[in-house]
Amino acid sequence: MAGKAAKTAGLLVAATGAAHFAAPQLFENLSASLFPEDTRSWVYRNGATEVALGAAIVGRRTRKLGVVGLLAYGGWLASRAAAQR
């Protein structure tokens, strides 16, 4: 990922994560099917994960680790979705 595009992507991921804290109700319906128990807590956990991964992607030295983490996080969410079917 090139510098400016990576920073923009990282900021978007981090902003999405921060939105989990600013307006958690917006994410509860989305999250309820994957996290039916203690959904609000999972909204916050996922938000924190996205803030951390986004920040890692913004930093040049941590970018590769952040991208790998984001891919792993996406895979984990997909596995949760598949398990609910």
C-alpha positions in Angstrom: 0.0 0.0 0.0 1.5 3.4 -1.0 2.0 6.1 1.6 -0.9 8.5 1.1 -3.4 5.7 0.2 -2.4 3.7 3.3 -2.7 6.7 5.6 -6.2 7.4 4.2 -7.3 3.8 4.5 -5.8 3.6 8.0 -7.6 6.8 9.1 -10.9 5.5 7.7 -10.6 2.2 9.6 -9.7 4.1 12.8 -12.6 6.5 12.3 -15.0 3.6 11.8 -13.6 2.1 15.0 -14.1 5.4 16.9 -17.6 5.6 15.6 -18.3 2.4 17.5 -17.8 4.4 20.7 -19.5 7.6 19.6 -22.7 5.9 18.4 -22.7 2.3 19.4 -26.4 1.9 18.6 -25.6 2.2 14.9 -23.5 -0.9 15.1 -25.7 -3.0 17.4 -28.1 -4.3 14.7 -25.1 -5.1 12.4 -23.3 -6.9 15.2 -26.2 -8.7 16.9 -26.2 -11.6 14.4 -22.5 -12.3 14.9 -22.4 -11.5 18.6 -25.9 -12.3 20.0 -24.7 -12.3 23.6 -23.4 -9.1 25.1 -23.7 -7.3 21.8 -22.8 -3.8 23.1 -19.6 -5.1 24.7 -18.7 -6.7 21.4 -19.4 -3.4 19.6 -16.9 -1.7 21.8 -14.3 -4.5 21.4 -14.6 -4.4 17.7 -14.3 -0.6 17.7 -11.1 -0.8 19.8 -9.7 -3.4 17.4 -10.5 -1.2 14.4 -8.9 1.9 16.0 -5.8 -0.1 16.8 -5.5 -1.6 13.3 -6.2 1.7 11.6 -3.5 3.4 13.7 -1.1 0.6 12.8 -1.8 1.1 9.1 -1.3 4.9 9.3 2.2 4.4 10.7 4.8 3.6 8.1 6.8 1.3 10.4 3.7 -0.7 11.6 1.8 -0.7 8.3 2.6 -4.2 7.2 1.6 -5.6 10.6 -1.6 -3.5 10.5 -2.6 -4.8 7.1 -1.9 -8.4 8.2 -4.0 -7.7 11.3 -6.8 -6.2 9.3 -6.9 -9.2 7.0 -6.9 -11.6 10.0 -9.7 -9.5 11.7 -11.7 -9.7 8.5 -11.2 -13.4 8.3 -12.2 -13.8 12.0 -15.4 -11.8 11.4 -16.2 -13.9 8.3 -15.7 -17.1 10.3 -18.1 -15.8 12.9 -20.7 -15.1 10.1 -20.2 -18.6 8.6 -20.6 -20.2 12.0 -24.0 -18.4 12.5 -25.5 -20.0 9.4 
